[in-house]
Amino acid sequence: MDKRKGTGVTIFLLCIVTFFVYAYLLMLSEWSPIVLQLSILIFAGGFLSVIAWIGYVMATTKPSSATISSED
């Protein structure tokens, strides 16, 4: 098996194992409320980071000459 296939299989298996660990923590452990809160916090933080990055890029990018001429 070449390195690329090995990496792919490793990622695949890690995702499956991570899903089952997450499902266990969310459904069967006493840590369920904390796991749920952290999941929502991470999702919201990731989503808002993408929106902030888009805003940053829009604010700091210089307009191209096509944009300037179309505003006239």
WOKAFEN-V867425 format. One record per pair of residues at least 24 apart in sequence whose C-alpha atoms are under 8 Angstrom apart, sorted by the first residue. I is the first residue (numbers start at 1). J is the second residue. D is the distance in whole Angstrom. If there is no record, write none. Layout:
# WOKAFEN-V867425
i;j;d
I;J;D
I;J;D
This chain:
# WOKAFEN-V867425
none
